[in-house]
């Protein structure tokens, strides 16, 4: 009786379960990994996805494992390992210090330098790692110049979310989009990097104008920054050489995907496993964000329930009905809805829900129709995270550390600048998508 009821109302139940998970993730009272795993377990128990690998001797398409995207999981784990090992060498801090010396300690130039450096590094490392690397340097610089570090911190966090949009591995939503849409590292580089560079320059320039009254320092203090001693920053030269060479080869492997025919997760796993030969795995695996990995696994199962029930297909059809099949209208709805929604809720579950919907649209309308929709989703989901302090994990990390250092960033203060940054980002993205794909 219960099984029949669940079967006949599977779309409503799976959608309700996903919505409930969203609510609890947004409330942040329970760790989101716990919510995702619990939701995934309930999805399986209710029979929304199957526990059986086979059905009547055939492969069961609704087997819960089938809904976990292991391309995403293995790519994330492997890149976390590579980044953890590379960071140990101090090479990223060395690069940041060299860049600061180049600015001659001028506060406005430092703002541009930190923004551009953060965006560049975020294109290849995850955003949280990037801001964790750059924050201690920022606080030290602000102390030497005797100025407020908040303009720099805000610029960095905005730049990290913008820079992460540029590549396949820069932000988890892009990894989900790349895997679902069959898009390569070079696709992201070619389609998104140009507009990301434009958005970054616009945003940093506007922030420099907004914060100009706070960016003043005495010449002797500027000289102190210009003469930073960077000689002892790299702690292990052999590790630095080994890890940076492997990181460069992994990125090259991503770029040569069409030639070598290896998935990005396989290339990353090769690089990570090679570096682990020289390390104690237990020490490195502690730095892997397992909470994020298991959050993804649980989330994929919850969304799998909605997909297996036909709910994702209904969502896709609804979008096409609303836009009357217009590619331009669909692109703009996805871009702006993604930007606004991702400013309020975590962009990972949002993207994980939207990606299968675009796959359904692709089945109906074809690859050419859906191609700009993937980029609209990526730009909206990644850039929208800049709107609020809870829009992205990097935002939360920066605000917590600023509070500890005696420079609190309130929700409303972040929102004041975040709305400006997201508005600029989405307007530029709208023009770009229209001119590049829809004109």
C-alpha positions as CSV (number, residue, x, y, z in Angstrom):
1,X,0.0,0.0,0.0
2,X,2.7,2.5,1.0
3,X,4.9,1.4,-1.9
4,X,2.0,2.0,-4.3
5,X,1.4,5.5,-2.9
6,X,5.1,6.4,-3.2
7,X,5.2,5.1,-6.7
8,X,2.1,7.1,-7.8
9,X,3.3,10.3,-6.1
10,X,7.1,9.8,-6.8
11,X,7.5,13.2,-8.5
12,X,5.9,15.2,-5.6
13,X,7.7,13.2,-2.9
14,X,11.1,13.5,-4.6
15,X,10.6,17.2,-5.3
16,X,9.5,17.7,-1.7
17,X,12.5,15.9,-0.3
18,X,14.9,18.0,-2.5
19,X,13.1,21.2,-1.4
20,X,13.3,20.1,2.3
21,X,17.1,19.5,1.8
22,X,17.4,23.0,0.3
23,X,15.7,24.6,3.3
24,X,17.9,22.8,5.9
25,X,21.0,23.6,3.9
26,X,20.0,27.3,3.8
27,X,19.2,27.4,7.5
28,X,22.8,26.1,8.3
29,X,21.6,24.6,11.6
30,X,22.8,21.1,10.6
31,X,26.0,20.4,8.6
32,X,25.0,20.2,4.9
33,X,26.9,16.9,4.4
34,X,24.7,15.4,7.1
35,X,21.5,16.7,5.4
36,X,22.7,15.4,2.0
37,X,23.6,11.9,3.2
38,X,20.4,11.7,5.3
39,X,18.3,12.8,2.3
40,X,20.1,10.3,0.0
41,X,19.5,7.5,2.5
42,X,15.7,8.4,2.7
43,X,15.6,8.6,-1.1
44,X,16.8,5.0,-1.3
45,X,14.7,3.7,1.6
46,X,11.5,5.2,0.0
47,X,12.4,3.4,-3.2
48,X,12.6,6.6,-5.3
49,X,15.9,5.0,-6.6
50,X,16.7,1.4,-6.5
51,X,19.1,-0.6,-4.3
52,X,19.5,-3.3,-6.9
53,X,22.1,-3.2,-9.6
54,X,20.2,-5.5,-11.9
55,X,16.5,-5.9,-12.6
56,X,15.2,-9.2,-14.2
57,X,18.8,-10.0,-15.2
58,X,19.3,-6.6,-16.9
59,X,21.2,-3.5,-15.7
60,X,18.8,-1.4,-13.6
61,X,18.8,2.3,-14.8
62,X,17.4,3.4,-11.5
63,X,20.2,1.9,-9.4
64,X,21.2,4.6,-6.9
65,X,24.9,4.4,-7.8
66,X,24.1,5.3,-11.4
67,X,23.1,8.8,-10.2
68,X,26.4,9.6,-8.5
69,X,28.7,11.4,-11.0
70,X,32.0,9.8,-10.2
71,X,33.7,12.0,-12.8
72,X,32.9,14.9,-10.4
73,X,33.9,13.0,-7.3
74,X,37.3,11.8,-8.5
75,X,38.2,15.1,-10.1
76,X,37.4,16.9,-6.8
77,X,39.4,14.5,-4.7
78,X,42.4,14.4,-7.0
79,X,42.6,18.2,-7.4
80,X,42.3,18.6,-3.6
81,X,45.3,16.3,-3.1
82,X,47.4,18.1,-5.7
83,X,46.5,21.5,-4.3
84,X,47.3,20.3,-0.7
85,X,50.7,19.0,-1.7
86,X,51.6,22.1,-3.8
87,X,50.5,24.5,-1.1
88,X,52.9,22.9,1.4
89,X,55.9,24.1,-0.7
90,X,54.9,27.8,-0.2
91,X,55.0,28.6,-3.9
92,X,51.6,30.4,-3.9
93,X,52.7,32.7,-1.1
94,X,56.0,33.4,-2.9
95,X,54.1,34.4,-6.0
96,X,51.7,36.7,-4.1
97,X,54.6,38.4,-2.3
98,X,56.5,39.0,-5.6
99,X,53.3,40.5,-7.0
100,X,53.0,42.9,-4.0
101,X,56.6,44.0,-4.4
102,X,55.9,44.8,-8.0
103,X,53.1,47.3,-6.8
104,X,55.7,49.3,-4.9
105,X,53.3,49.2,-1.9
106,X,50.7,51.6,-3.5
107,X,47.3,50.7,-1.9
108,X,45.3,51.0,-5.1
109,X,47.8,49.0,-7.1
110,X,47.8,46.4,-4.3
111,X,44.0,46.2,-4.7
112,X,44.3,45.4,-8.4
113,X,47.2,43.0,-7.8
114,X,45.4,41.0,-5.1
115,X,42.2,40.9,-7.1
116,X,43.9,39.7,-10.3
117,X,46.2,37.3,-8.5
118,X,43.2,35.8,-6.5
119,X,41.1,35.4,-9.7
120,X,44.0,33.8,-11.6
121,X,44.8,31.3,-8.8
122,X,41.0,30.6,-8.3
123,X,40.8,29.5,-11.9
124,X,43.0,26.5,-11.1
125,X,42.5,26.0,-7.3
126,X,39.2,25.9,-5.4
127,X,38.1,29.3,-4.1
128,X,38.3,28.4,-0.4
129,X,41.9,27.3,-0.7
130,X,42.7,30.5,-2.6
131,X,41.3,32.9,0.0
132,X,42.9,30.9,2.8
133,X,46.2,31.3,1.1
134,X,45.9,35.0,0.4
135,X,44.2,36.2,3.7
136,X,47.3,36.1,5.9
137,X,49.3,38.1,3.3
138,X,46.4,40.6,3.1
139,X,46.3,41.1,6.9
140,X,50.1,41.6,7.0
141,X,50.0,44.1,4.2
142,X,47.1,46.1,5.7
143,X,49.0,46.2,9.1
144,X,52.2,47.5,7.5
145,X,50.2,50.2,5.6
146,X,48.0,50.8,8.6
147,X,44.8,50.7,6.6
148,X,41.6,48.8,6.8
149,X,42.0,45.3,5.2
150,X,38.2,45.0,4.4
151,X,38.4,46.6,0.9
152,X,41.1,44.1,0.0
153,X,39.3,41.1,1.6
154,X,36.1,42.0,-0.3
155,X,37.9,42.4,-3.5
156,X,39.6,39.1,-3.1
157,X,36.5,37.1,-2.3
158,X,34.6,38.7,-5.2
159,X,37.6,38.0,-7.5
160,X,37.9,34.4,-6.3
161,X,34.3,33.7,-7.3
162,X,34.7,35.5,-10.6
163,X,38.0,33.8,-11.4
164,X,36.7,30.3,-10.5
165,X,34.1,30.8,-13.3
166,X,36.8,30.8,-16.0
167,X,37.7,27.1,-16.0
168,X,36.3,23.6,-15.6
169,X,38.1,23.1,-12.3
170,X,37.8,26.6,-10.9
171,X,34.4,26.1,-9.1
172,X,32.4,22.9,-8.3
173,X,29.4,24.0,-10.3
174,X,31.6,24.0,-13.4
175,X,32.8,20.5,-12.7
176,X,29.1,19.4,-12.5
177,X,28.3,21.3,-15.7
178,X,31.3,20.0,-17.6
179,X,30.5,16.4,-16.7
180,X,26.7,16.6,-17.4
181,X,27.2,18.6,-20.7
182,X,30.2,16.7,-22.0
183,X,32.2,20.0,-22.0
184,X,36.0,19.9,-21.9
185,X,38.5,22.1,-20.1
186,X,39.2,23.9,-23.4
187,X,35.5,24.5,-23.9
188,X,35.4,26.5,-20.7
189,X,38.7,28.2,-21.5
190,X,37.4,29.3,-24.9
191,X,33.8,30.2,-24.0
192,X,34.1,31.7,-20.5
193,X,37.6,33.0,-19.9
194,X,37.1,36.1,-22.2
195,X,34.0,37.3,-20.5
196,X,35.4,36.5,-17.0
197,X,38.4,38.7,-17.7
198,X,36.1,41.6,-18.8
199,X,33.9,41.1,-15.7
200,X,37.0,41.0,-13.4
201,X,38.4,44.2,-14.8
202,X,35.1,46.0,-14.5
203,X,34.5,44.8,-11.0
204,X,38.0,45.6,-9.6
205,X,37.9,49.0,-11.3
206,X,34.5,49.8,-9.7
207,X,35.7,48.6,-6.3
208,X,38.9,50.7,-6.6
209,X,36.6,53.8,-7.1
210,X,34.2,52.8,-4.3
211,X,37.1,52.2,-1.8
212,X,39.4,55.0,-3.0
213,X,39.0,57.1,0.2
214,X,40.2,54.1,2.3
215,X,43.2,53.3,0.1
216,X,45.8,55.8,1.3
217,X,49.2,55.2,3.1
218,X,52.4,57.1,4.0
219,X,55.3,56.7,1.6
220,X,57.6,55.0,4.3
221,X,54.9,52.4,4.9
222,X,54.5,51.8,1.2
223,X,58.3,51.3,1.0
224,X,58.1,48.6,3.7
225,X,55.7,46.6,1.6
226,X,57.8,47.1,-1.5
227,X,60.8,45.6,0.3
228,X,59.1,42.4,1.6
229,X,61.7,39.7,2.3
230,X,60.5,36.7,0.2
231,X,63.7,34.6,0.4
232,X,62.3,32.1,3.0
233,X,58.8,31.7,1.7
234,X,59.4,28.6,-0.3
235,X,60.0,26.0,2.4
236,X,60.9,23.0,0.2
237,X,62.4,23.6,-3.3
238,X,62.2,19.9,-4.4
239,X,58.6,19.7,-3.4
240,X,57.9,23.0,-5.1
241,X,59.5,21.8,-8.4
242,X,57.8,18.4,-8.3
243,X,54.3,19.7,-7.4
244,X,54.3,22.7,-9.8
245,X,55.5,20.5,-12.7
246,X,52.8,17.9,-11.9
247,X,50.1,20.7,-11.6
248,X,51.2,22.2,-14.9
249,X,51.2,18.7,-16.6
250,X,47.7,18.0,-15.2
251,X,46.4,21.3,-16.6
252,X,48.1,20.5,-19.9
253,X,46.4,17.1,-19.9
254,X,43.0,18.8,-19.4
255,X,43.8,21.1,-22.4
256,X,44.8,18.1,-24.6
257,X,41.7,16.1,-23.8
258,X,40.7,15.8,-27.5
259,X,44.1,14.4,-28.4
260,X,44.9,12.0,-25.5
261,X,41.2,10.9,-24.9
262,X,41.5,10.8,-21.1
263,X,38.8,12.2,-18.9
264,X,39.8,15.1,-16.7
265,X,39.3,13.0,-13.5
266,X,41.7,10.3,-14.9
267,X,44.4,13.0,-15.6
268,X,44.0,14.5,-12.2
269,X,44.1,11.0,-10.5
270,X,47.4,10.3,-12.3
271,X,48.9,13.5,-11.1
272,X,47.6,13.1,-7.5
273,X,48.8,9.5,-7.2
274,X,52.3,10.4,-8.5
275,X,52.7,13.1,-5.9
276,X,51.4,10.8,-3.1
277,X,54.4,8.5,-3.8
278,X,56.6,11.1,-2.1
279,X,54.2,11.9,0.7
280,X,52.6,10.2,3.7
281,X,49.0,9.7,2.4
282,X,47.5,10.0,5.9
283,X,49.0,13.5,6.3
284,X,47.7,14.7,2.9
285,X,44.2,13.0,3.0
286,X,43.5,15.0,6.1
287,X,43.5,18.1,3.9
288,X,40.9,16.7,1.5
289,X,37.5,18.3,2.2
290,X,35.7,15.0,2.8
291,X,32.6,16.9,4.0
292,X,32.3,18.4,0.5
293,X,32.8,15.0,-1.2
294,X,30.1,13.3,0.8
295,X,27.8,16.3,0.4
296,X,28.1,15.7,-3.3
297,X,27.4,12.0,-3.1
298,X,24.2,12.5,-0.9
299,X,23.0,15.3,-3.1
300,X,23.4,13.3,-6.3
301,X,21.2,10.5,-4.9
302,X,18.5,13.0,-3.8
303,X,18.4,14.6,-7.2
304,X,18.6,11.1,-8.7
305,X,15.2,10.4,-7.1
306,X,13.7,13.4,-8.8
307,X,15.3,12.3,-12.1
308,X,14.1,8.7,-11.8
309,X,10.5,9.9,-11.1
310,X,10.4,12.0,-14.2
311,X,10.4,15.3,-12.3
312,X,13.5,16.7,-14.0
313,X,11.9,16.0,-17.4
314,X,8.7,17.9,-16.3
315,X,10.9,20.9,-15.1
316,X,12.6,21.0,-18.5
317,X,9.3,20.9,-20.4
318,X,7.9,23.7,-18.1
319,X,10.9,25.9,-19.0
320,X,10.4,25.3,-22.7
321,X,6.6,26.0,-22.4
322,X,7.2,29.3,-20.5
323,X,9.8,30.5,-23.0
324,X,7.8,29.0,-26.0
325,X,11.0,27.4,-27.1
326,X,12.9,30.7,-27.5
327,X,16.6,30.1,-27.1
328,X,17.2,33.7,-26.1
329,X,14.4,33.7,-23.5
330,X,15.6,30.4,-22.0
331,X,19.2,31.5,-21.8
332,X,18.3,34.8,-20.1
333,X,15.9,33.1,-17.6
334,X,18.6,30.6,-16.7
335,X,21.3,33.3,-16.4
336,X,19.4,35.7,-14.2
337,X,17.5,33.1,-12.1
338,X,20.8,31.3,-11.5
339,X,22.5,34.5,-10.5
340,X,19.8,35.6,-8.0
341,X,19.1,32.1,-6.6
342,X,22.8,31.3,-6.1
343,X,23.2,34.5,-4.1
344,X,20.7,33.1,-1.6
345,X,21.4,29.4,-1.5
346,X,24.4,27.2,-2.1
347,X,25.2,27.1,-5.8
348,X,26.3,23.4,-5.7
349,X,22.8,21.8,-5.1
350,X,21.3,24.4,-7.4
351,X,23.6,23.5,-10.3
352,X,23.3,19.8,-9.5
353,X,19.5,20.1,-9.9
354,X,19.7,22.3,-13.1
355,X,22.3,20.2,-15.0
356,X,20.0,17.1,-15.5
357,X,17.3,19.5,-16.6
358,X,19.5,20.9,-19.3
359,X,20.3,17.4,-20.4
360,X,16.6,16.8,-20.8
361,X,16.2,20.0,-22.8
362,X,19.1,18.9,-25.0
363,X,17.3,15.6,-25.7
364,X,14.3,17.6,-26.9
365,X,15.9,20.6,-28.6
366,X,19.3,19.4,-29.6
367,X,22.9,20.3,-28.7
368,X,23.0,23.6,-30.7
369,X,20.0,24.9,-28.8
370,X,21.4,23.9,-25.4
371,X,25.0,25.0,-25.9
372,X,24.5,28.7,-24.7
373,X,22.3,27.4,-21.8
374,X,25.3,25.6,-20.2
375,X,27.3,28.9,-20.2
376,X,24.3,30.8,-18.9
377,X,24.0,28.3,-16.0
378,X,27.7,28.5,-15.3
379,X,27.9,32.3,-15.3
380,X,24.8,32.7,-13.2
381,X,25.6,30.0,-10.6
382,X,29.2,30.9,-10.1
383,X,28.9,34.7,-10.3
384,X,25.7,34.9,-8.3
385,X,27.6,33.6,-5.2
386,X,29.0,37.1,-4.8
387,X,25.7,38.6,-3.8
388,X,25.5,37.6,-0.1
389,X,27.9,36.5,2.6
390,X,26.3,33.0,2.5
391,X,26.4,32.8,-1.3
392,X,29.7,30.9,-1.5
393,X,31.9,29.0,1.0
394,X,34.8,31.5,0.3
395,X,32.6,34.4,1.5
396,X,31.9,32.7,4.8
397,X,35.6,31.9,5.3
398,X,36.7,35.4,4.7
399,X,34.0,36.9,6.9
400,X,34.9,34.6,9.8
401,X,38.6,35.4,9.5
402,X,37.9,39.1,9.3
403,X,35.9,38.9,12.5
404,X,38.7,37.1,14.3
405,X,41.1,39.8,13.2
406,X,38.9,42.5,14.6
407,X,37.5,43.7,11.2
408,X,33.9,42.3,11.1
409,X,32.0,42.3,7.8
410,X,28.3,42.3,8.5
411,X,25.7,40.6,6.3
412,X,24.4,44.0,5.1
413,X,27.8,45.5,4.5
414,X,28.7,42.5,2.3
415,X,25.3,42.7,0.5
416,X,25.8,46.4,-0.3
417,X,28.9,45.6,-2.4
418,X,27.7,42.2,-3.4
419,X,24.6,43.5,-5.2
420,X,26.8,45.9,-7.2
421,X,29.3,43.2,-8.2
422,X,26.6,40.7,-9.2
423,X,24.6,43.3,-11.2
424,X,27.8,44.2,-13.1
425,X,28.6,40.5,-13.7
426,X,25.1,39.5,-14.9
427,X,24.8,42.6,-17.2
428,X,28.1,41.9,-18.8
429,X,27.2,38.2,-19.1
430,X,23.9,39.1,-20.7
431,X,25.6,41.2,-23.4
432,X,28.2,38.5,-23.9
433,X,25.8,35.6,-24.3
434,X,23.5,37.6,-26.6
435,X,26.3,38.8,-28.9
436,X,28.2,35.5,-28.9
437,X,25.4,32.9,-29.2
438,X,22.0,34.5,-29.9
439,X,22.5,37.4,-32.3
